[in-house]
Amino acid sequence: MLTKTALIGCLMTSTLGLPVALPYAAGAAVAVSVGPVELEVSRQRGLDIDLHVECLNSGCPLAALRIGAVETPSYRVTL
């Protein structure tokens, strides 16, 4: 029973981590934002943490995933 629970937990974790890990492994920059806090990981710049103060006054997405560098057109998914 514990093995089944651990297996389901591992599958769910890998499924949620795949959209972030796969583009990063291919060399693309990946940014994940939750509210006003954004974490961007790229091979050129490493880890970058940003706080978007304008989100505190206006509406911003609950969560977002962006694949691609900030300077280039990128694929963005928001909730």
Distance bins in CASP14 RR format, pairs under 12 A and 6 or more apart:
PFRMAT RR
TARGET T0000
AUTHOR 0000-0000-0000
RMODE 2
METHOD distances of the structure
MODEL  1
1 7 0 0 0 0 0 1 0 0 0 0 0
1 8 0 0 0 0 0 1 0 0 0 0 0
2 8 0 0 0 0 0 1 0 0 0 0 0
2 9 0 0 0 0 0 1 0 0 0 0 0
3 9 0 0 0 0 0 1 0 0 0 0 0
3 10 0 0 0 0 0 1 0 0 0 0 0
4 10 0 0 0 0 0 1 0 0 0 0 0
4 11 0 0 0 0 0 1 0 0 0 0 0
5 11 0 0 0 0 0 1 0 0 0 0 0
5 12 0 0 0 0 0 1 0 0 0 0 0
6 12 0 0 0 0 0 1 0 0 0 0 0
6 13 0 0 0 0 0 1 0 0 0 0 0
7 13 0 0 0 0 0 1 0 0 0 0 0
7 14 0 0 0 0 0 1 0 0 0 0 0
8 14 0 0 0 0 0 1 0 0 0 0 0
8 15 0 0 0 0 0 1 0 0 0 0 0
9 15 0 0 0 0 1 0 0 0 0 0 0
9 16 0 0 0 0 0 1 0 0 0 0 0
10 16 0 0 0 0 0 1 0 0 0 0 0
10 17 0 0 0 0 0 1 0 0 0 0 0
11 17 0 0 0 0 0 1 0 0 0 0 0
11 18 0 0 0 0 0 1 0 0 0 0 0
12 18 0 0 0 0 0 1 0 0 0 0 0
13 20 0 0 0 0 0 1 0 0 0 0 0
13 21 0 0 0 0 0 1 0 0 0 0 0
14 20 0 0 0 0 0 1 0 0 0 0 0
14 21 0 0 0 0 1 0 0 0 0 0 0
14 22 0 0 0 0 0 1 0 0 0 0 0
15 21 0 0 0 0 0 1 0 0 0 0 0
15 22 0 0 0 0 0 1 0 0 0 0 0
16 32 0 0 0 0 0 1 0 0 0 0 0
16 63 0 0 0 0 0 1 0 0 0 0 0
16 65 0 0 0 0 0 1 0 0 0 0 0
17 23 0 0 0 0 0 1 0 0 0 0 0
17 24 0 0 0 0 0 1 0 0 0 0 0
17 25 0 0 0 0 0 1 0 0 0 0 0
17 30 0 0 0 0 0 1 0 0 0 0 0
17 32 0 0 0 0 1 0 0 0 0 0 0
17 65 0 0 0 0 0 1 0 0 0 0 0
18 24 0 0 0 0 0 1 0 0 0 0 0
18 25 0 0 0 0 0 1 0 0 0 0 0
18 30 0 0 0 0 0 1 0 0 0 0 0
18 65 0 0 0 0 0 1 0 0 0 0 0
19 25 0 0 0 0 0 1 0 0 0 0 0
19 26 0 0 0 0 0 1 0 0 0 0 0
19 28 0 0 0 0 0 1 0 0 0 0 0
19 30 0 0 0 0 1 0 0 0 0 0 0
19 31 0 0 0 0 0 1 0 0 0 0 0
19 32 0 0 0 0 1 0 0 0 0 0 0
19 63 0 0 0 0 0 1 0 0 0 0 0
19 64 0 0 0 0 0 1 0 0 0 0 0
19 65 1 0 0 1 0 0 0 0 0 0 0
19 66 0 0 0 0 0 1 0 0 0 0 0
19 67 1 0 0 1 0 0 0 0 0 0 0
19 75 0 0 0 0 0 1 0 0 0 0 0
19 77 0 0 0 0 1 0 0 0 0 0 0
20 26 0 0 0 0 0 1 0 0 0 0 0
20 28 0 0 0 0 0 1 0 0 0 0 0
20 29 0 0 0 0 0 1 0 0 0 0 0
20 30 1 0 1 0 0 0 0 0 0 0 0
20 31 0 0 0 0 1 0 0 0 0 0 0
20 32 1 0 0 1 0 0 0 0 0 0 0
20 39 0 0 0 0 1 0 0 0 0 0 0
20 40 0 0 0 0 0 1 0 0 0 0 0
20 41 1 0 0 1 0 0 0 0 0 0 0
20 65 1 0 0 1 0 0 0 0 0 0 0
20 66 0 0 0 0 0 1 0 0 0 0 0
20 67 0 0 0 0 1 0 0 0 0 0 0
20 68 0 0 0 0 0 1 0 0 0 0 0
20 77 0 0 0 0 0 1 0 0 0 0 0
21 27 0 0 0 0 0 1 0 0 0 0 0
21 28 0 0 0 0 0 1 0 0 0 0 0
21 30 0 0 0 0 1 0 0 0 0 0 0
21 32 0 0 0 0 0 1 0 0 0 0 0
21 41 0 0 0 0 1 0 0 0 0 0 0
21 67 0 0 0 0 0 1 0 0 0 0 0
22 28 0 0 0 0 1 0 0 0 0 0 0
22 30 0 0 0 0 1 0 0 0 0 0 0
22 65 0 0 0 0 0 1 0 0 0 0 0
22 67 0 0 0 0 1 0 0 0 0 0 0
23 29 0 0 0 0 1 0 0 0 0 0 0
23 30 1 0 1 0 0 0 0 0 0 0 0
23 31 0 0 0 0 0 1 0 0 0 0 0
23 32 0 0 0 0 0 1 0 0 0 0 0
23 40 0 0 0 0 0 1 0 0 0 0 0
23 41 0 0 0 0 1 0 0 0 0 0 0
23 42 0 0 0 0 0 1 0 0 0 0 0
23 43 0 0 0 0 0 1 0 0 0 0 0
23 65 0 0 0 0 1 0 0 0 0 0 0
23 66 0 0 0 0 1 0 0 0 0 0 0
23 67 1 0 1 0 0 0 0 0 0 0 0
23 68 1 0 0 1 0 0 0 0 0 0 0
23 69 0 0 0 0 0 1 0 0 0 0 0
23 74 0 0 0 0 0 1 0 0 0 0 0
23 75 0 0 0 0 1 0 0 0 0 0 0
23 77 0 0 0 0 0 1 0 0 0 0 0
24 30 1 0 1 0 0 0 0 0 0 0 0
24 31 0 0 0 0 0 1 0 0 0 0 0
24 32 0 0 0 0 0 1 0 0 0 0 0
24 39 0 0 0 0 0 1 0 0 0 0 0
24 40 0 0 0 0 0 1 0 0 0 0 0
24 41 1 0 1 0 0 0 0 0 0 0 0
24 42 1 0 0 1 0 0 0 0 0 0 0
24 43 1 0 0 1 0 0 0 0 0 0 0
24 44 0 0 0 0 0 1 0 0 0 0 0
24 46 0 0 0 0 0 1 0 0 0 0 0
24 47 0 0 0 0 0 1 0 0 0 0 0
24 65 0 0 0 0 0 1 0 0 0 0 0
24 67 0 0 0 0 1 0 0 0 0 0 0
24 68 0 0 0 0 0 1 0 0 0 0 0
25 41 0 0 0 0 0 1 0 0 0 0 0
25 43 0 0 0 0 1 0 0 0 0 0 0
25 67 0 0 0 0 0 1 0 0 0 0 0
26 42 0 0 0 0 0 1 0 0 0 0 0
26 43 0 0 0 0 0 1 0 0 0 0 0
26 67 0 0 0 0 1 0 0 0 0 0 0
26 68 0 0 0 0 0 1 0 0 0 0 0
27 41 0 0 0 0 0 1 0 0 0 0 0
27 42 1 0 0 1 0 0 0 0 0 0 0
27 43 1 0 1 0 0 0 0 0 0 0 0
27 44 0 0 0 0 1 0 0 0 0 0 0
27 46 0 0 0 0 0 1 0 0 0 0 0
27 67 0 0 0 0 0 1 0 0 0 0 0
27 68 0 0 0 0 1 0 0 0 0 0 0
27 69 0 0 0 0 0 1 0 0 0 0 0
28 40 0 0 0 0 0 1 0 0 0 0 0
28 41 0 0 0 0 1 0 0 0 0 0 0
28 42 1 0 0 1 0 0 0 0 0 0 0
28 43 0 0 0 0 1 0 0 0 0 0 0
28 44 0 0 0 0 0 1 0 0 0 0 0
28 65 0 0 0 0 0 1 0 0 0 0 0
28 66 0 0 0 0 1 0 0 0 0 0 0
28 67 1 0 1 0 0 0 0 0 0 0 0
28 68 1 0 1 0 0 0 0 0 0 0 0
28 69 1 0 0 1 0 0 0 0 0 0 0
28 72 0 0 0 0 1 0 0 0 0 0 0
28 74 0 0 0 0 1 0 0 0 0 0 0
28 75 0 0 0 0 1 0 0 0 0 0 0
29 38 0 0 0 0 0 1 0 0 0 0 0
29 39 0 0 0 0 0 1 0 0 0 0 0
29 40 1 0 0 1 0 0 0 0 0 0 0
29 41 1 0 0 1 0 0 0 0 0 0 0
29 42 1 1 0 0 0 0 0 0 0 0 0
29 43 1 0 0 1 0 0 0 0 0 0 0
29 44 1 0 0 1 0 0 0 0 0 0 0
29 45 1 0 0 1 0 0 0 0 0 0 0
29 46 0 0 0 0 1 0 0 0 0 0 0
29 47 0 0 0 0 0 1 0 0 0 0 0
29 48 0 0 0 0 1 0 0 0 0 0 0
29 65 0 0 0 0 0 1 0 0 0 0 0
29 66 0 0 0 0 1 0 0 0 0 0 0
29 67 1 0 0 1 0 0 0 0 0 0 0
29 68 1 0 1 0 0 0 0 0 0 0 0
29 69 1 0 1 0 0 0 0 0 0 0 0
29 70 1 0 0 1 0 0 0 0 0 0 0
29 71 0 0 0 0 1 0 0 0 0 0 0
29 72 0 0 0 0 1 0 0 0 0 0 0
29 74 0 0 0 0 1 0 0 0 0 0 0
29 75 0 0 0 0 0 1 0 0 0 0 0
30 38 0 0 0 0 0 1 0 0 0 0 0
30 39 0 0 0 0 1 0 0 0 0 0 0
30 40 1 0 0 1 0 0 0 0 0 0 0
30 41 1 0 1 0 0 0 0 0 0 0 0
30 42 1 0 0 1 0 0 0 0 0 0 0
30 43 0 0 0 0 0 1 0 0 0 0 0
30 45 0 0 0 0 0 1 0 0 0 0 0
30 46 0 0 0 0 0 1 0 0 0 0 0
30 47 0 0 0 0 0 1 0 0 0 0 0
30 48 0 0 0 0 0 1 0 0 0 0 0
30 64 0 0 0 0 0 1 0 0 0 0 0
30 65 1 0 0 1 0 0 0 0 0 0 0
30 66 1 0 0 1 0 0 0 0 0 0 0
30 67 1 0 1 0 0 0 0 0 0 0 0
30 68 1 0 0 1 0 0 0 0 0 0 0
30 69 0 0 0 0 1 0 0 0 0 0 0
30 70 0 0 0 0 0 1 0 0 0 0 0
30 74 0 0 0 0 1 0 0 0 0 0 0
30 75 0 0 0 0 0 1 0 0 0 0 0
30 76 0 0 0 0 0 1 0 0 0 0 0
30 77 0 0 0 0 0 1 0 0 0 0 0
31 37 0 0 0 0 0 1 0 0 0 0 0
31 38 1 0 1 0 0 0 0 0 0 0 0
31 39 1 0 0 1 0 0 0 0 0 0 0
31 40 1 0 1 0 0 0 0 0 0 0 0
31 41 1 0 0 1 0 0 0 0 0 0 0
31 42 0 0 0 0 1 0 0 0 0 0 0
31 45 0 0 0 0 0 1 0 0 0 0 0
31 46 0 0 0 0 0 1 0 0 0 0 0
31 47 0 0 0 0 0 1 0 0 0 0 0
31 48 0 0 0 0 1 0 0 0 0 0 0
31 49 0 0 0 0 0 1 0 0 0 0 0
31 50 0 0 0 0 1 0 0 0 0 0 0
31 52 0 0 0 0 0 1 0 0 0 0 0
31 63 0 0 0 0 0 1 0 0 0 0 0
31 64 1 0 0 1 0 0 0 0 0 0 0
31 65 1 0 0 1 0 0 0 0 0 0 0
31 66 1 0 1 0 0 0 0 0 0 0 0
31 67 1 0 0 1 0 0 0 0 0 0 0
31 68 1 0 0 1 0 0 0 0 0 0 0
31 69 0 0 0 0 1 0 0 0 0 0 0
31 70 1 0 0 1 0 0 0 0 0 0 0
31 74 0 0 0 0 1 0 0 0 0 0 0
31 75 0 0 0 0 0 1 0 0 0 0 0
31 76 0 0 0 0 1 0 0 0 0 0 0
31 77 0 0 0 0 0 1 0 0 0 0 0
31 78 0 0 0 0 0 1 0 0 0 0 0
32 38 1 0 0 1 0 0 0 0 0 0 0
32 39 1 0 1 0 0 0 0 0 0 0 0
32 40 0 0 0 0 1 0 0 0 0 0 0
32 41 0 0 0 0 1 0 0 0 0 0 0
32 47 0 0 0 0 0 1 0 0 0 0 0
32 48 0 0 0 0 0 1 0 0 0 0 0
32 49 0 0 0 0 0 1 0 0 0 0 0
32 50 0 0 0 0 0 1 0 0 0 0 0
32 61 0 0 0 0 0 1 0 0 0 0 0
32 63 1 0 0 1 0 0 0 0 0 0 0
32 64 1 0 0 1 0 0 0 0 0 0 0
32 65 1 0 1 0 0 0 0 0 0 0 0
32 66 1 0 0 1 0 0 0 0 0 0 0
32 67 0 0 0 0 0 1 0 0 0 0 0
32 76 0 0 0 0 0 1 0 0 0 0 0
32 77 0 0 0 0 0 1 0 0 0 0 0
32 78 0 0 0 0 0 1 0 0 0 0 0
32 79 0 0 0 0 0 1 0 0 0 0 0
33 39 1 0 0 1 0 0 0 0 0 0 0
33 40 0 0 0 0 1 0 0 0 0 0 0
33 48 0 0 0 0 0 1 0 0 0 0 0
33 49 0 0 0 0 0 1 0 0 0 0 0
33 50 0 0 0 0 1 0 0 0 0 0 0
33 51 0 0 0 0 0 1 0 0 0 0 0
33 52 1 0 0 1 0 0 0 0 0 0 0
33 55 0 0 0 0 1 0 0 0 0 0 0
33 60 0 0 0 0 1 0 0 0 0 0 0
33 61 1 0 0 1 0 0 0 0 0 0 0
33 62 0 0 0 0 1 0 0 0 0 0 0
33 63 1 0 0 1 0 0 0 0 0 0 0
33 64 1 0 1 0 0 0 0 0 0 0 0
33 65 0 0 0 0 1 0 0 0 0 0 0
33 66 1 0 0 1 0 0 0 0 0 0 0
33 70 0 0 0 0 0 1 0 0 0 0 0
33 76 0 0 0 0 1 0 0 0 0 0 0
33 77 0 0 0 0 0 1 0 0 0 0 0
33 78 0 0 0 0 1 0 0 0 0 0 0
33 79 0 0 0 0 0 1 0 0 0 0 0
34 49 0 0 0 0 0 1 0 0 0 0 0
34 50 0 0 0 0 0 1 0 0 0 0 0
34 51 0 0 0 0 0 1 0 0 0 0 0
34 52 0 0 0 0 0 1 0 0 0 0 0
34 55 0 0 0 0 0 1 0 0 0 0 0
34 60 0 0 0 0 1 0 0 0 0 0 0
34 61 0 0 0 0 1 0 0 0 0 0 0
34 62 1 0 0 1 0 0 0 0 0 0 0
34 63 1 0 1 0 0 0 0 0 0 0 0
34 64 0 0 0 0 1 0 0 0 0 0 0
34 65 0 0 0 0 0 1 0 0 0 0 0
34 78 0 0 0 0 0 1 0 0 0 0 0
34 79 0 0 0 0 1 0 0 0 0 0 0
35 50 0 0 0 0 0 1 0 0 0 0 0
35 51 0 0 0 0 1 0 0 0 0 0 0
35 52 1 0 0 1 0 0 0 0 0 0 0
35 53 0 0 0 0 0 1 0 0 0 0 0
35 54 0 0 0 0 0 1 0 0 0 0 0
35 55 1 0 1 0 0 0 0 0 0 0 0
35 56 0 0 0 0 1 0 0 0 0 0 0
35 58 0 0 0 0 0 1 0 0 0 0 0
35 59 0 0 0 0 1 0 0 0 0 0 0
35 60 1 0 1 0 0 0 0 0 0 0 0
35 61 1 0 0 1 0 0 0 0 0 0 0
35 62 1 0 0 1 0 0 0 0 0 0 0
35 63 1 0 0 1 0 0 0 0 0 0 0
35 64 0 0 0 0 1 0 0 0 0 0 0
35 78 0 0 0 0 0 1 0 0 0 0 0
35 79 0 0 0 0 0 1 0 0 0 0 0
36 49 0 0 0 0 0 1 0 0 0 0 0
36 50 0 0 0 0 1 0 0 0 0 0 0
36 51 1 0 1 0 0 0 0 0 0 0 0
36 52 1 0 1 0 0 0 0 0 0 0 0
36 53 1 0 0 1 0 0 0 0 0 0 0
36 54 0 0 0 0 1 0 0 0 0 0 0
36 55 1 1 0 0 0 0 0 0 0 0 0
36 56 1 0 1 0 0 0 0 0 0 0 0
36 57 0 0 0 0 1 0 0 0 0 0 0
36 58 0 0 0 0 0 1 0 0 0 0 0
36 59 0 0 0 0 1 0 0 0 0 0 0
36 60 1 0 0 1 0 0 0 0 0 0 0
36 61 0 0 0 0 0 1 0 0 0 0 0
36 62 0 0 0 0 0 1 0 0 0 0 0
36 63 0 0 0 0 0 1 0 0 0 0 0
36 64 0 0 0 0 0 1 0 0 0 0 0
37 48 0 0 0 0 0 1 0 0 0 0 0
37 49 1 0 0 1 0 0 0 0 0 0 0
37 50 1 0 0 1 0 0 0 0 0 0 0
37 51 1 0 1 0 0 0 0 0 0 0 0
37 52 1 0 0 1 0 0 0 0 0 0 0
37 53 0 0 0 0 0 1 0 0 0 0 0
37 55 0 0 0 0 1 0 0 0 0 0 0
37 56 0 0 0 0 0 1 0 0 0 0 0
37 60 0 0 0 0 0 1 0 0 0 0 0
37 61 0 0 0 0 0 1 0 0 0 0 0
37 62 0 0 0 0 0 1 0 0 0 0 0
37 63 0 0 0 0 0 1 0 0 0 0 0
37 64 0 0 0 0 0 1 0 0 0 0 0
38 47 0 0 0 0 0 1 0 0 0 0 0
38 48 0 0 0 0 1 0 0 0 0 0 0
38 49 1 0 0 1 0 0 0 0 0 0 0
38 50 1 0 1 0 0 0 0 0 0 0 0
38 51 1 0 0 1 0 0 0 0 0 0 0
38 52 1 0 0 1 0 0 0 0 0 0 0
38 53 0 0 0 0 0 1 0 0 0 0 0
38 55 0 0 0 0 1 0 0 0 0 0 0
38 60 0 0 0 0 0 1 0 0 0 0 0
38 61 0 0 0 0 0 1 0 0 0 0 0
38 63 0 0 0 0 0 1 0 0 0 0 0
38 64 1 0 0 1 0 0 0 0 0 0 0
38 65 0 0 0 0 0 1 0 0 0 0 0
38 66 0 0 0 0 1 0 0 0 0 0 0
38 70 0 0 0 0 1 0 0 0 0 0 0
38 76 0 0 0 0 0 1 0 0 0 0 0
39 46 0 0 0 0 0 1 0 0 0 0 0
39 47 1 0 0 1 0 0 0 0 0 0 0
39 48 1 0 0 1 0 0 0 0 0 0 0
39 49 1 0 1 0 0 0 0 0 0 0 0
39 50 0 0 0 0 1 0 0 0 0 0 0
39 51 0 0 0 0 0 1 0 0 0 0 0
39 52 0 0 0 0 0 1 0 0 0 0 0
39 63 0 0 0 0 0 1 0 0 0 0 0
39 64 0 0 0 0 0 1 0 0 0 0 0
39 65 0 0 0 0 0 1 0 0 0 0 0
39 66 0 0 0 0 0 1 0 0 0 0 0
40 46 0 0 0 0 1 0 0 0 0 0 0
40 47 1 0 0 1 0 0 0 0 0 0 0
40 48 1 0 1 0 0 0 0 0 0 0 0
40 49 1 0 0 1 0 0 0 0 0 0 0
40 50 1 0 0 1 0 0 0 0 0 0 0
40 52 0 0 0 0 0 1 0 0 0 0 0
40 64 0 0 0 0 0 1 0 0 0 0 0
40 65 0 0 0 0 0 1 0 0 0 0 0
40 66 1 0 0 1 0 0 0 0 0 0 0
40 67 0 0 0 0 0 1 0 0 0 0 0
40 68 0 0 0 0 1 0 0 0 0 0 0
40 69 0 0 0 0 1 0 0 0 0 0 0
40 70 1 0 0 1 0 0 0 0 0 0 0
40 71 0 0 0 0 0 1 0 0 0 0 0
40 74 0 0 0 0 0 1 0 0 0 0 0
41 47 1 0 1 0 0 0 0 0 0 0 0
41 48 1 0 0 1 0 0 0 0 0 0 0
41 49 0 0 0 0 0 1 0 0 0 0 0
41 65 0 0 0 0 0 1 0 0 0 0 0
41 66 0 0 0 0 0 1 0 0 0 0 0
41 67 0 0 0 0 0 1 0 0 0 0 0
41 68 0 0 0 0 0 1 0 0 0 0 0
41 69 0 0 0 0 0 1 0 0 0 0 0
42 48 1 0 0 1 0 0 0 0 0 0 0
42 66 0 0 0 0 0 1 0 0 0 0 0
42 67 0 0 0 0 0 1 0 0 0 0 0
42 68 0 0 0 0 1 0 0 0 0 0 0
42 69 1 0 0 1 0 0 0 0 0 0 0
42 70 0 0 0 0 1 0 0 0 0 0 0
42 71 0 0 0 0 0 1 0 0 0 0 0
42 72 0 0 0 0 0 1 0 0 0 0 0
42 74 0 0 0 0 0 1 0 0 0 0 0
43 68 0 0 0 0 0 1 0 0 0 0 0
43 69 0 0 0 0 0 1 0 0 0 0 0
44 68 0 0 0 0 0 1 0 0 0 0 0
44 69 0 0 0 0 1 0 0 0 0 0 0
44 70 0 0 0 0 0 1 0 0 0 0 0
44 71 0 0 0 0 0 1 0 0 0 0 0
45 68 0 0 0 0 0 1 0 0 0 0 0
45 69 0 0 0 0 1 0 0 0 0 0 0
45 70 0 0 0 0 1 0 0 0 0 0 0
45 71 0 0 0 0 0 1 0 0 0 0 0
46 69 0 0 0 0 0 1 0 0 0 0 0
48 69 0 0 0 0 0 1 0 0 0 0 0
48 70 0 0 0 0 1 0 0 0 0 0 0
50 66 0 0 0 0 0 1 0 0 0 0 0
50 70 0 0 0 0 1 0 0 0 0 0 0
51 60 0 0 0 0 0 1 0 0 0 0 0
52 58 0 0 0 0 1 0 0 0 0 0 0
52 59 0 0 0 0 0 1 0 0 0 0 0
52 60 1 0 0 1 0 0 0 0 0 0 0
52 61 0 0 0 0 0 1 0 0 0 0 0
52 64 0 0 0 0 0 1 0 0 0 0 0
53 60 0 0 0 0 0 1 0 0 0 0 0
54 60 1 0 0 1 0 0 0 0 0 0 0
55 61 0 0 0 0 1 0 0 0 0 0 0
55 62 0 0 0 0 0 1 0 0 0 0 0
55 64 0 0 0 0 0 1 0 0 0 0 0
59 78 0 0 0 0 0 1 0 0 0 0 0
60 78 0 0 0 0 1 0 0 0 0 0 0
60 79 0 0 0 0 0 1 0 0 0 0 0
61 76 0 0 0 0 1 0 0 0 0 0 0
61 77 0 0 0 0 1 0 0 0 0 0 0
61 78 1 1 0 0 0 0 0 0 0 0 0
61 79 1 0 1 0 0 0 0 0 0 0 0
62 77 0 0 0 0 0 1 0 0 0 0 0
62 78 1 0 0 1 0 0 0 0 0 0 0
62 79 1 0 1 0 0 0 0 0 0 0 0
63 76 0 0 0 0 0 1 0 0 0 0 0
63 77 0 0 0 0 1 0 0 0 0 0 0
63 78 1 0 0 1 0 0 0 0 0 0 0
63 79 1 0 1 0 0 0 0 0 0 0 0
64 74 0 0 0 0 0 1 0 0 0 0 0
64 75 0 0 0 0 0 1 0 0 0 0 0
64 76 1 0 0 1 0 0 0 0 0 0 0
64 77 1 0 0 1 0 0 0 0 0 0 0
64 78 1 0 1 0 0 0 0 0 0 0 0
64 79 1 0 0 1 0 0 0 0 0 0 0
65 74 0 0 0 0 0 1 0 0 0 0 0
65 75 0 0 0 0 1 0 0 0 0 0 0
65 76 1 0 0 1 0 0 0 0 0 0 0
65 77 1 0 1 0 0 0 0 0 0 0 0
65 78 0 0 0 0 1 0 0 0 0 0 0
65 79 0 0 0 0 1 0 0 0 0 0 0
66 72 0 0 0 0 0 1 0 0 0 0 0
66 73 0 0 0 0 0 1 0 0 0 0 0
66 74 1 0 1 0 0 0 0 0 0 0 0
66 75 1 0 0 1 0 0 0 0 0 0 0
66 76 1 0 1 0 0 0 0 0 0 0 0
66 77 1 0 0 1 0 0 0 0 0 0 0
66 78 0 0 0 0 1 0 0 0 0 0 0
67 73 0 0 0 0 0 1 0 0 0 0 0
67 74 1 0 1 0 0 0 0 0 0 0 0
67 75 1 0 1 0 0 0 0 0 0 0 0
67 76 1 0 0 1 0 0 0 0 0 0 0
67 77 0 0 0 0 1 0 0 0 0 0 0
68 74 1 1 0 0 0 0 0 0 0 0 0
68 75 1 0 0 1 0 0 0 0 0 0 0
68 76 0 0 0 0 1 0 0 0 0 0 0
69 75 0 0 0 0 0 1 0 0 0 0 0
70 76 0 0 0 0 0 1 0 0 0 0 0
END
